[in-house]
Amino acid sequence: MIDIGISKLALIGAVALVVIGPEKLPRVARTVGTLLGKAQRYVSDVKAEVNRSMELDELKKMKESVETAARDVEQTVHTASSDFEKDWREATDFASDYDSGTYSSDSGSYDSRSAVAPVYKNPGKNFRLKRGAVPRWYKARAGVRTHVQSGAARVARFKPKR
């Protein structure tokens, strides 16, 4: 900012000491310091605001470019899907009419037939029913736990009788 050397600062301090006096010099120096701090904060706030506005402009430009790219991609996908649907419709209509024998090549006409959807039939399975491969009598003989039991209940169950 301002190029002031050590010698110039010493000269300014000596002049201020003579003019202001030694009694008021600390208070004046404190006031000058606070004013310089406020000025530096103001300058940094202005710089930050300028940087924010520049970043905002860059973000707006980036947003616009992304939006145009998204619109282009959307339009491309839409045209490709409509072309695919048209080709698919033509292929399936021709294949279904050709297989059923309703396509007549001499007249070039199609006879549309109505397709009936199959009716849902419940398979009759009970997925909640547990079907174990090991018989219960074997589990009882081997001591396999089939029911939940707390630790205290297990201790009481196997407690030796007196």
OpenMM code with the backbone's topology and positions (N, CA, C; nanometers):
from openmm import Vec3, app, unit

residues = "MET ILE ASP ILE GLY ILE SER LYS LEU ALA LEU ILE GLY ALA VAL ALA LEU VAL VAL ILE GLY PRO GLU LYS LEU PRO ARG VAL ALA ARG THR VAL GLY THR LEU LEU GLY LYS ALA GLN ARG TYR VAL SER ASP VAL LYS ALA GLU VAL ASN ARG SER MET GLU LEU ASP GLU LEU LYS LYS MET LYS GLU SER VAL GLU THR ALA ALA ARG ASP VAL GLU GLN THR VAL HIS THR ALA SER SER ASP PHE GLU LYS ASP TRP ARG GLU ALA THR ASP PHE ALA SER ASP TYR ASP SER GLY THR TYR SER SER ASP SER GLY SER TYR ASP SER ARG SER ALA VAL ALA PRO VAL TYR LYS ASN PRO GLY LYS ASN PHE ARG LEU LYS ARG GLY ALA VAL PRO ARG TRP TYR LYS ALA ARG ALA GLY VAL ARG THR HIS VAL GLN SER GLY ALA ALA ARG VAL ALA ARG PHE LYS PRO LYS ARG".split()
positions = [
    Vec3(0.0834, -0.1185, 0.0000),
    Vec3(0.0000, 0.0000, 0.0000),
    Vec3(0.0885, 0.1258, 0.0000),
    Vec3(0.1207, 0.1743, 0.1198),
    Vec3(0.2061, 0.2932, 0.1318),
    Vec3(0.3446, 0.2442, 0.1724),
    Vec3(0.4449, 0.2921, 0.1021),
    Vec3(0.5812, 0.2477, 0.1294),
    Vec3(0.6458, 0.3438, 0.2287),
    Vec3(0.6402, 0.3045, 0.3567),
    Vec3(0.7011, 0.3870, 0.4621),
    Vec3(0.8081, 0.3022, 0.5282),
    Vec3(0.9268, 0.3541, 0.5335),
    Vec3(1.0376, 0.2829, 0.5946),
    Vec3(1.0466, 0.3098, 0.7436),
    Vec3(1.1457, 0.2484, 0.8090),
    Vec3(1.1656, 0.2636, 0.9529),
    Vec3(1.2072, 0.4069, 0.9867),
    Vec3(1.2903, 0.4639, 0.9033),
    Vec3(1.3386, 0.6000, 0.9304),
    Vec3(1.2239, 0.7006, 0.9236),
    Vec3(1.1329, 0.6827, 0.8275),
    Vec3(1.0191, 0.7747, 0.8157),
    Vec3(0.9242, 0.7587, 0.9338),
    Vec3(0.9031, 0.6335, 0.9800),
    Vec3(0.8177, 0.6125, 1.0965),
    Vec3(0.8778, 0.6759, 1.2218),
    Vec3(1.0094, 0.6671, 1.2376),
    Vec3(1.0750, 0.7295, 1.3525),
    Vec3(1.0606, 0.8812, 1.3475),
    Vec3(1.0726, 0.9394, 1.2295),
    Vec3(1.0572, 1.0843, 1.2138),
    Vec3(0.9151, 1.1276, 1.2471),
    Vec3(0.8154, 1.0524, 1.2001),
    Vec3(0.6745, 1.0853, 1.2292),
    Vec3(0.6481, 1.0725, 1.3783),
    Vec3(0.7013, 0.9691, 1.4430),
    Vec3(0.6838, 0.9521, 1.5872),
    Vec3(0.7451, 1.0653, 1.6660),
    Vec3(0.8642, 1.1134, 1.6257),
    Vec3(0.9301, 1.2248, 1.6961),
    Vec3(0.8502, 1.3525, 1.6824),
    Vec3(0.7992, 1.3798, 1.5622),
    Vec3(0.7184, 1.5000, 1.5391),
    Vec3(0.5896, 1.4911, 1.6209),
    Vec3(0.5253, 1.3716, 1.6237),
    Vec3(0.4020, 1.3561, 1.7004),
    Vec3(0.4286, 1.3757, 1.8491),
    Vec3(0.5434, 1.3297, 1.8985),
    Vec3(0.5774, 1.3464, 2.0398),
    Vec3(0.5945, 1.4936, 2.0749),
    Vec3(0.6548, 1.5683, 1.9845),
    Vec3(0.6759, 1.7109, 2.0098),
    Vec3(0.5450, 1.7870, 2.0015),
    Vec3(0.4634, 1.7578, 1.8996),
    Vec3(0.3402, 1.8341, 1.8772),
    Vec3(0.2337, 1.7979, 1.9802),
    Vec3(0.2101, 1.6692, 2.0026),
    Vec3(0.1001, 1.6265, 2.0889),
    Vec3(0.1417, 1.6302, 2.2353),
    Vec3(0.2574, 1.5903, 2.2631),
    Vec3(0.3035, 1.5860, 2.4016),
    Vec3(0.3034, 1.4438, 2.4513),
    Vec3(0.3866, 1.4168, 2.5508),
    Vec3(0.3996, 1.2806, 2.5997),
    Vec3(0.2771, 1.2309, 2.6756),
    Vec3(0.1910, 1.3195, 2.7273),
    Vec3(0.0738, 1.2769, 2.8034),
    Vec3(-0.0355, 1.2193, 2.7132),
    Vec3(-0.0567, 1.2842, 2.5991),
    Vec3(-0.1674, 1.2439, 2.5112),
    Vec3(-0.1249, 1.1437, 2.4022),
    Vec3(0.0028, 1.1167, 2.3888),
    Vec3(0.0528, 1.0306, 2.2800),
    Vec3(-0.0032, 0.8874, 2.2846),
    Vec3(-0.0093, 0.8197, 2.3999),
    Vec3(-0.0651, 0.6833, 2.3993),
    Vec3(-0.2108, 0.6785, 2.3557),
    Vec3(-0.2903, 0.7751, 2.3986),
    Vec3(-0.4316, 0.7769, 2.3601),
    Vec3(-0.4470, 0.8036, 2.2115),
    Vec3(-0.3685, 0.8931, 2.1567),
    Vec3(-0.3737, 0.9234, 2.0133),
    Vec3(-0.3274, 0.8015, 1.9328),
    Vec3(-0.2216, 0.7349, 1.9789),
    Vec3(-0.1726, 0.6165, 1.9081),
    Vec3(-0.2777, 0.5058, 1.9090),
    Vec3(-0.3474, 0.4898, 2.0218),
    Vec3(-0.4533, 0.3893, 2.0302),
    Vec3(-0.5667, 0.4235, 1.9326),
    Vec3(-0.6047, 0.5504, 1.9251),
    Vec3(-0.7110, 0.5926, 1.8339),
    Vec3(-0.6697, 0.5694, 1.6889),
    Vec3(-0.5453, 0.6028, 1.6558),
    Vec3(-0.4959, 0.5823, 1.5191),
    Vec3(-0.4938, 0.4332, 1.4858),
    Vec3(-0.4541, 0.3513, 1.5824),
    Vec3(-0.4517, 0.2060, 1.5603),
    Vec3(-0.5908, 0.1496, 1.5352),
    Vec3(-0.6899, 0.1940, 1.6128),
    Vec3(-0.8266, 0.1442, 1.5912),
    Vec3(-0.8803, 0.1897, 1.4563),
    Vec3(-0.8482, 0.3149, 1.4184),
    Vec3(-0.8947, 0.3626, 1.2872),
    Vec3(-0.8290, 0.2844, 1.1730),
    Vec3(-0.6992, 0.2533, 1.1879),
    Vec3(-0.6321, 0.1735, 1.0851),
    Vec3(-0.6911, 0.0322, 1.0777),
    Vec3(-0.7249, -0.0259, 1.1934),
    Vec3(-0.7872, -0.1586, 1.1946),
    Vec3(-0.9220, -0.1582, 1.1260),
    Vec3(-1.0024, -0.0547, 1.1537),
    Vec3(-1.1330, -0.0430, 1.0880),
    Vec3(-1.1178, -0.0283, 0.9376),
    Vec3(-1.0179, 0.0509, 0.8959),
    Vec3(-0.9945, 0.0706, 0.7520),
    Vec3(-0.9534, -0.0611, 0.6868),
    Vec3(-0.8664, -0.1379, 0.7537),
    Vec3(-0.8246, -0.2661, 0.6971),
    Vec3(-0.9423, -0.3637, 0.6878),
    Vec3(-1.0270, -0.3643, 0.7908),
    Vec3(-1.1448, -0.4526, 0.7855),
    Vec3(-1.2388, -0.4119, 0.6729),
    Vec3(-1.2575, -0.2816, 0.6547),
    Vec3(-1.3440, -0.2332, 0.5473),
    Vec3(-1.2890, -0.2745, 0.4107),
    Vec3(-1.1586, -0.2601, 0.3924),
    Vec3(-1.0957, -0.2971, 0.2650),
    Vec3(-1.1098, -0.4476, 0.2412),
    Vec3(-1.0893, -0.5286, 0.3468),
    Vec3(-1.1035, -0.6735, 0.3295),
    Vec3(-1.2487, -0.7118, 0.3005),
    Vec3(-1.3459, -0.6423, 0.3624),
    Vec3(-1.4870, -0.6689, 0.3323),
    Vec3(-1.5197, -0.6363, 0.1864),
    Vec3(-1.4662, -0.5242, 0.1375),
    Vec3(-1.4900, -0.4856, -0.0021),
    Vec3(-1.4291, -0.5896, -0.0967),
    Vec3(-1.3075, -0.6352, -0.0648),
    Vec3(-1.2439, -0.7372, -0.1485),
    Vec3(-1.3250, -0.8658, -0.1483),
    Vec3(-1.3726, -0.9051, -0.0311),
    Vec3(-1.4528, -1.0280, -0.0222),
    Vec3(-1.5816, -1.0152, -0.1023),
    Vec3(-1.6446, -0.8998, -0.0962),
    Vec3(-1.7685, -0.8789, -0.1708),
    Vec3(-1.7431, -0.8848, -0.3218),
    Vec3(-1.6331, -0.8257, -0.3653),
    Vec3(-1.5982, -0.8292, -0.5078),
    Vec3(-1.5721, -0.9732, -0.5506),
    Vec3(-1.4986, -1.0494, -0.4674),
    Vec3(-1.4708, -1.1897, -0.5001),
    Vec3(-1.6000, -1.2712, -0.5056),
    Vec3(-1.6918, -1.2453, -0.4103),
    Vec3(-1.8203, -1.3166, -0.4112),
    Vec3(-1.9001, -1.2865, -0.5367),
    Vec3(-1.9013, -1.1602, -0.5765),
    Vec3(-1.9775, -1.1250, -0.6972),
    Vec3(-1.9152, -1.1883, -0.8216),
    Vec3(-1.7810, -1.1953, -0.8257),
    Vec3(-1.7158, -1.2597, -0.9394),
    Vec3(-1.7471, -1.4096, -0.9416),
    Vec3(-1.7433, -1.4742, -0.8244),
    Vec3(-1.7756, -1.6170, -0.8178),
    Vec3(-1.9213, -1.6414, -0.8544),
    Vec3(-2.0090, -1.5509, -0.8123),
    Vec3(-2.1508, -1.5642, -0.8447),
    Vec3(-2.1727, -1.5555, -0.9959),
    Vec3(-2.1034, -1.4617, -1.0601),
    Vec3(-2.1142, -1.4517, -1.2060),
    Vec3(-2.0638, -1.5793, -1.2733),
    Vec3(-1.9510, -1.6337, -1.2225),
    Vec3(-1.8990, -1.7573, -1.2794),
    Vec3(-1.9960, -1.8727, -1.2584),
    Vec3(-2.0566, -1.8781, -1.1400),
    Vec3(-2.1542, -1.9842, -1.1125),
    Vec3(-2.2772, -1.9718, -1.2018),
    Vec3(-2.3210, -1.8484, -1.2253),
    Vec3(-2.4364, -1.8287, -1.3144),
    Vec3(-2.4033, -1.8768, -1.4560),
    Vec3(-2.2832, -1.8433, -1.5023),
    Vec3(-2.2437, -1.8894, -1.6356),
    Vec3(-2.2359, -2.0409, -1.6408),
    Vec3(-2.1795, -2.1009, -1.5346),
    Vec3(-2.1687, -2.2462, -1.5293),
    Vec3(-2.3070, -2.3102, -1.5243),
    Vec3(-2.3977, -2.2501, -1.4478),
    Vec3(-2.5346, -2.3021, -1.4377),
    Vec3(-2.6033, -2.2988, -1.5734),
    Vec3(-2.5873, -2.1883, -1.6442),
    Vec3(-2.6488, -2.1774, -1.7762),
    Vec3(-2.5918, -2.2827, -1.8719),
    Vec3(-2.4607, -2.3038, -1.8666),
    Vec3(-2.4020, -2.4028, -1.9567),
    Vec3(-2.4493, -2.5439, -1.9215),
    Vec3(-2.4618, -2.5738, -1.7917),
    Vec3(-2.5110, -2.7057, -1.7505),
    Vec3(-2.6570, -2.7236, -1.7916),
    Vec3(-2.7377, -2.6176, -1.7757),
    Vec3(-2.8779, -2.6269, -1.8152),
    Vec3(-2.8928, -2.6497, -1.9650),
    Vec3(-2.8131, -2.5802, -2.0455),
    Vec3(-2.8225, -2.6010, -2.1904),
    Vec3(-2.7767, -2.7420, -2.2275),
    Vec3(-2.6709, -2.7901, -2.1604),
    Vec3(-2.6255, -2.9265, -2.1876),
    Vec3(-2.7323, -3.0276, -2.1471),
    Vec3(-2.7999, -3.0047, -2.0340),
    Vec3(-2.9060, -3.0959, -1.9896),
    Vec3(-3.0228, -3.0944, -2.0878),
    Vec3(-3.0579, -2.9760, -2.1372),
    Vec3(-3.1665, -2.9673, -2.2360),
    Vec3(-3.1302, -3.0423, -2.3635),
    Vec3(-3.0044, -3.0267, -2.4077),
    Vec3(-2.9601, -3.0974, -2.5278),
    Vec3(-2.9651, -3.2485, -2.5081),
    Vec3(-2.9184, -3.2951, -2.3918),
    Vec3(-2.9209, -3.4389, -2.3633),
    Vec3(-3.0643, -3.4885, -2.3560),
    Vec3(-3.1509, -3.4122, -2.2899),
    Vec3(-3.2918, -3.4520, -2.2791),
    Vec3(-3.3570, -3.4619, -2.4170),
    Vec3(-3.3287, -3.3644, -2.5018),
    Vec3(-3.3860, -3.3657, -2.6359),
    Vec3(-3.3322, -3.4843, -2.7162),
    Vec3(-3.2037, -3.5132, -2.7026),
    Vec3(-3.1446, -3.6260, -2.7740),
    Vec3(-3.2045, -3.7577, -2.7275),
    Vec3(-3.2193, -3.7726, -2.5956),
    Vec3(-3.2785, -3.8950, -2.5407),
    Vec3(-3.4234, -3.9087, -2.5854),
    Vec3(-3.4959, -3.7978, -2.5850),
    Vec3(-3.6370, -3.8011, -2.6257),
    Vec3(-3.6508, -3.8425, -2.7718),
    Vec3(-3.5676, -3.7859, -2.8589),
    Vec3(-3.5773, -3.8226, -3.0001),
    Vec3(-3.5347, -3.9675, -3.0220),
    Vec3(-3.4300, -4.0094, -2.9509),
    Vec3(-3.3844, -4.1488, -2.9660),
    Vec3(-3.4901, -4.2463, -2.9155),
    Vec3(-3.5558, -4.2128, -2.8028),
    Vec3(-3.6585, -4.3035, -2.7498),
    Vec3(-3.7810, -4.3071, -2.8407),
    Vec3(-3.8186, -4.1933, -2.8978),
    Vec3(-3.9341, -4.1939, -2.9874),
    Vec3(-3.9023, -4.2734, -3.1153),
    Vec3(-3.7796, -4.2590, -3.1658),
    Vec3(-3.7405, -4.3381, -3.2827),
    Vec3(-3.7408, -4.4875, -3.2497),
    Vec3(-3.6879, -4.5231, -3.1329),
    Vec3(-3.6848, -4.6631, -3.0914),
    Vec3(-3.8260, -4.7180, -3.0751),
    Vec3(-3.9145, -4.6388, -3.0101),
    Vec3(-4.0533, -4.6848, -2.9926),
    Vec3(-4.1218, -4.7055, -3.1265),
    Vec3(-4.0972, -4.6160, -3.2201),
    Vec3(-4.1578, -4.6288, -3.3521),
    Vec3(-4.1061, -4.7541, -3.4226),
    Vec3(-3.9745, -4.7748, -3.4199),
    Vec3(-3.9167, -4.8937, -3.4823),
    Vec3(-3.9660, -5.0210, -3.4134),
    Vec3(-3.9738, -5.0183, -3.2813),
    Vec3(-4.0194, -5.1352, -3.2056),
    Vec3(-4.1643, -5.1679, -3.2396),
    Vec3(-4.2480, -5.0630, -3.2448),
    Vec3(-4.3887, -5.0822, -3.2765),
    Vec3(-4.4046, -5.1427, -3.4158),
    Vec3(-4.3259, -5.0899, -3.5106),
    Vec3(-4.3332, -5.1436, -3.6460),
    Vec3(-4.2876, -5.2888, -3.6492),
    Vec3(-4.1809, -5.3206, -3.5796),
    Vec3(-4.1279, -5.4561, -3.5808),
    Vec3(-4.2234, -5.5536, -3.5124),
    Vec3(-4.2788, -5.5157, -3.3978),
    Vec3(-4.3680, -5.6080, -3.3265),
    Vec3(-4.5010, -5.6221, -3.3978),
    Vec3(-4.5517, -5.5143, -3.4548),
    Vec3(-4.6783, -5.5249, -3.5280),
    Vec3(-4.6620, -5.6155, -3.6492),
    Vec3(-4.5529, -5.5980, -3.7231),
    Vec3(-4.5311, -5.6798, -3.8408),
    Vec3(-4.5093, -5.8262, -3.8012),
    Vec3(-4.4293, -5.8493, -3.6965),
    Vec3(-4.3992, -5.9867, -3.6558),
    Vec3(-4.5243, -6.0561, -3.6035),
    Vec3(-4.6048, -5.9880, -3.5213),
    Vec3(-4.7244, -6.0531, -3.4663),
    Vec3(-4.8278, -6.0779, -3.5760),
    Vec3(-4.8426, -5.9835, -3.6679),
    Vec3(-4.9381, -6.0038, -3.7758),
    Vec3(-4.8879, -6.1087, -3.8746),
    Vec3(-4.7581, -6.1138, -3.8956),
    Vec3(-4.7020, -6.2126, -3.9871),
    Vec3(-4.7139, -6.3525, -3.9291),
    Vec3(-4.6890, -6.3667, -3.7971),
    Vec3(-4.6986, -6.4971, -3.7325),
    Vec3(-4.8421, -6.5486, -3.7296),
    Vec3(-4.9362, -6.4601, -3.7090),
    Vec3(-5.0763, -6.5047, -3.7003),
    Vec3(-5.1403, -6.5231, -3.8375),
    Vec3(-5.0731, -6.4772, -3.9393),
    Vec3(-5.1258, -6.4935, -4.0734),
    Vec3(-5.2287, -6.3892, -4.1109),
    Vec3(-5.2370, -6.2817, -4.0348),
    Vec3(-5.3354, -6.1791, -4.0658),
    Vec3(-5.2789, -6.0694, -4.1545),
    Vec3(-5.1494, -6.0772, -4.1882),
    Vec3(-5.0897, -5.9776, -4.2750),
    Vec3(-5.1033, -6.0250, -4.4189),
    Vec3(-5.1607, -5.9386, -4.4984),
    Vec3(-5.1711, -5.9723, -4.6403),
    Vec3(-5.0820, -5.8766, -4.7175),
    Vec3(-4.9837, -5.9338, -4.7853),
    Vec3(-4.8858, -5.8501, -4.8541),
    Vec3(-4.9430, -5.7886, -4.9814),
    Vec3(-5.0460, -5.8517, -5.0391),
    Vec3(-5.0991, -5.7959, -5.1632),
    Vec3(-5.1789, -5.6684, -5.1378),
    Vec3(-5.2532, -5.6639, -5.0248),
    Vec3(-5.3290, -5.5411, -4.9982),
    Vec3(-5.2524, -5.4470, -4.9061),
    Vec3(-5.1537, -5.4996, -4.8321),
    Vec3(-5.0733, -5.4153, -4.7439),
    Vec3(-5.1484, -5.3723, -4.6204),
    Vec3(-5.2482, -5.4503, -4.5778),
    Vec3(-5.3296, -5.4097, -4.4636),
    Vec3(-5.2982, -5.4979, -4.3437),
    Vec3(-5.3212, -5.4445, -4.2250),
    Vec3(-5.3019, -5.5168, -4.0996),
    Vec3(-5.4366, -5.5356, -4.0325),
    Vec3(-5.4580, -5.6537, -3.9769),
    Vec3(-5.5770, -5.6785, -3.8968),
    Vec3(-5.5320, -5.6813, -3.7511),
    Vec3(-5.5739, -5.5831, -3.6746),
    Vec3(-5.5294, -5.5791, -3.5349),
    Vec3(-5.6153, -5.6735, -3.4527),
    Vec3(-5.5509, -5.7529, -3.3688),
    Vec3(-5.6243, -5.8431, -3.2816),
    Vec3(-5.5999, -5.7995, -3.1383),
    Vec3(-5.6949, -5.8253, -3.0531),
    Vec3(-5.6824, -5.7817, -2.9147),
    Vec3(-5.6116, -5.8899, -2.8342),
    Vec3(-5.5131, -5.8497, -2.7575),
    Vec3(-5.4376, -5.9434, -2.6756),
    Vec3(-5.5011, -5.9497, -2.5370),
    Vec3(-5.5259, -6.0727, -2.4887),
    Vec3(-5.5874, -6.0905, -2.3584),
    Vec3(-5.4771, -6.1225, -2.2580),
    Vec3(-5.4764, -6.0497, -2.1468),
    Vec3(-5.3749, -6.0717, -2.0444),
    Vec3(-5.4110, -6.1958, -1.9641),
    Vec3(-5.3129, -6.2776, -1.9244),
    Vec3(-5.3427, -6.3971, -1.8458),
    Vec3(-5.3927, -6.3588, -1.7066),
    Vec3(-5.4788, -6.4437, -1.6519),
    Vec3(-5.5384, -6.4187, -1.5212),
    Vec3(-5.4429, -6.4701, -1.4139),
    Vec3(-5.4317, -6.3971, -1.3034),
    Vec3(-5.3428, -6.4360, -1.1944),
    Vec3(-5.4021, -6.5541, -1.1194),
    Vec3(-5.3172, -6.6523, -1.0945),
    Vec3(-5.3594, -6.7690, -1.0190),
    Vec3(-5.2698, -6.7807, -0.8967),
    Vec3(-5.3301, -6.7875, -0.7774),
    Vec3(-5.2545, -6.7959, -0.6533),
    Vec3(-5.1853, -6.9315, -0.6460),
    Vec3(-5.0530, -6.9334, -0.6197),
    Vec3(-4.9827, -7.0619, -0.6186),
    Vec3(-5.0170, -7.1485, -0.4980),
    Vec3(-5.0808, -7.0952, -0.3949),
    Vec3(-5.1239, -7.1746, -0.2804),
    Vec3(-5.0114, -7.2140, -0.1869),
    Vec3(-4.9051, -7.1365, -0.1811),
    Vec3(-4.7939, -7.1676, -0.0925),
    Vec3(-4.8082, -7.0867, 0.0355),
    Vec3(-4.7674, -7.1474, 0.1463),
    Vec3(-4.7658, -7.0766, 0.2735),
    Vec3(-4.6200, -7.0586, 0.3130),
    Vec3(-4.5646, -6.9404, 0.2818),
    Vec3(-4.4227, -6.9205, 0.3050),
    Vec3(-4.3911, -6.9010, 0.4522),
    Vec3(-4.4921, -6.8751, 0.5359),
    Vec3(-4.4667, -6.8568, 0.6789),
    Vec3(-4.4515, -6.9904, 0.7514),
    Vec3(-4.4999, -7.0971, 0.6918),
    Vec3(-4.4925, -7.2283, 0.7538),
    Vec3(-4.3508, -7.2824, 0.7413),
    Vec3(-4.2911, -7.3159, 0.8554),
    Vec3(-4.1542, -7.3674, 0.8553),
    Vec3(-4.1566, -7.5171, 0.8295),
    Vec3(-4.0770, -7.5595, 0.7351),
    Vec3(-4.0674, -7.7018, 0.7025),
    Vec3(-3.9241, -7.7456, 0.7296),
    Vec3(-3.9011, -7.8032, 0.8465),
    Vec3(-3.7668, -7.8456, 0.8826),
    Vec3(-3.7387, -7.9856, 0.8300),
    Vec3(-3.6148, -8.0125, 0.8003),
    Vec3(-3.5772, -8.1430, 0.7481),
    Vec3(-3.5469, -8.2419, 0.8602),
    Vec3(-3.5185, -8.1911, 0.9811),
    Vec3(-3.4847, -8.2789, 1.0935),
    Vec3(-3.6116, -8.3043, 1.1744),
    Vec3(-3.6439, -8.4300, 1.2074),
    Vec3(-3.7650, -8.4583, 1.2849),
    Vec3(-3.7554, -8.4033, 1.4270),
    Vec3(-3.8708, -8.3755, 1.4843),
    Vec3(-3.8738, -8.3194, 1.6192),
    Vec3(-3.8227, -8.4185, 1.7234),
    Vec3(-3.8519, -8.5458, 1.7072),
    Vec3(-3.8067, -8.6432, 1.8077),
    Vec3(-3.6547, -8.6487, 1.8129),
    Vec3(-3.5884, -8.6271, 1.6962),
    Vec3(-3.4426, -8.6276, 1.6932),
    Vec3(-3.3885, -8.5034, 1.7622),
    Vec3(-3.4546, -8.3891, 1.7396),
    Vec3(-3.4118, -8.2657, 1.8051),
    Vec3(-3.4273, -8.2776, 1.9555),
    Vec3(-3.5393, -8.3398, 2.0007),
    Vec3(-3.5612, -8.3564, 2.1442),
    Vec3(-3.4571, -8.4495, 2.2042),
    Vec3(-3.4216, -8.5564, 2.1350),
    Vec3(-3.3235, -8.6524, 2.1840),
    Vec3(-3.1837, -8.5912, 2.1880),
    Vec3(-3.1502, -8.5076, 2.0851),
    Vec3(-3.0169, -8.4491, 2.0752),
    Vec3(-3.0017, -8.3229, 2.1592),
    Vec3(-3.1129, -8.2682, 2.2084),
    Vec3(-3.1064, -8.1470, 2.2914),
    Vec3(-3.0923, -8.0192, 2.2111),
    Vec3(-3.1418, -8.0183, 2.0883),
    Vec3(-3.1373, -7.8986, 2.0044),
    Vec3(-3.2439, -7.8023, 2.0536),
    Vec3(-3.2075, -7.6775, 2.0680),
    Vec3(-3.3032, -7.5774, 2.1187),
    Vec3(-3.4049, -7.5451, 2.0101),
    Vec3(-3.5296, -7.5667, 2.0394),
    Vec3(-3.6367, -7.5344, 1.9451),
    Vec3(-3.7186, -7.4151, 1.9918),
    Vec3(-3.7067, -7.3783, 2.1195),
    Vec3(-3.7788, -7.2643, 2.1745),
    Vec3(-3.6799, -7.1698, 2.2394),
    Vec3(-3.7152, -7.0413, 2.2392),
    Vec3(-3.6309, -6.9405, 2.3007),
    Vec3(-3.6474, -6.9501, 2.4515),
    Vec3(-3.5332, -6.9489, 2.5220),
    Vec3(-3.5379, -6.9588, 2.6666),
    Vec3(-3.4300, -6.8683, 2.7236),
    Vec3(-3.4625, -6.7945, 2.8291),
    Vec3(-3.3652, -6.7040, 2.8879),
    Vec3(-3.2575, -6.7822, 2.9601),
    Vec3(-3.1485, -6.7168, 2.9904),
    Vec3(-3.0385, -6.7807, 3.0602),
    Vec3(-3.0777, -6.8252, 3.2001),
    Vec3(-3.1571, -6.7409, 3.2703),
    Vec3(-3.1994, -6.7760, 3.4056),
    Vec3(-3.2912, -6.8973, 3.4033),
    Vec3(-3.3790, -6.9058, 3.3050),
    Vec3(-3.4695, -7.0204, 3.2957),
    Vec3(-3.3922, -7.1472, 3.2637),
    Vec3(-3.2878, -7.1353, 3.1810),
    Vec3(-3.2060, -7.2513, 3.1472),
    Vec3(-3.1305, -7.3012, 3.2701),
    Vec3(-3.0785, -7.2073, 3.3528),
    Vec3(-3.0085, -7.2437, 3.4753),
    Vec3(-3.1052, -7.3130, 3.5717),
    Vec3(-3.2254, -7.2581, 3.5832),
    Vec3(-3.3237, -7.3186, 3.6745),
    Vec3(-3.3662, -7.4569, 3.6257),
    Vec3(-3.3691, -7.4754, 3.4958),
    Vec3(-3.4111, -7.6045, 3.4398),
    Vec3(-3.3099, -7.7143, 3.4690),
    Vec3(-3.1804, -7.6795, 3.4571),
    Vec3(-3.0778, -7.7793, 3.4769),
    Vec3(-3.0162, -7.7764, 3.6164),
    Vec3(-3.0801, -7.7061, 3.7082),
    Vec3(-3.0283, -7.6961, 3.8456),
    Vec3(-3.0443, -7.8323, 3.9147),
    Vec3(-2.9387, -7.8804, 3.9792),
    Vec3(-2.9512, -8.0109, 4.0457),
    Vec3(-3.0487, -8.0037, 4.1617),
    Vec3(-3.1250, -8.1096, 4.1763),
    Vec3(-3.2266, -8.1126, 4.2820),
    Vec3(-3.1652, -8.1647, 4.4115),
    Vec3(-3.2040, -8.1118, 4.5234),
    Vec3(-3.1468, -8.1503, 4.6517),
    Vec3(-3.2246, -8.2564, 4.7190),
] * unit.nanometer
topology = app.Topology()
chain = topology.addChain("A")
for resn in residues:
    res = topology.addResidue(resn, chain)
    for name in ("N", "CA", "C"):
        topology.addAtom(name, app.Element.getBySymbol(name[0]), res)
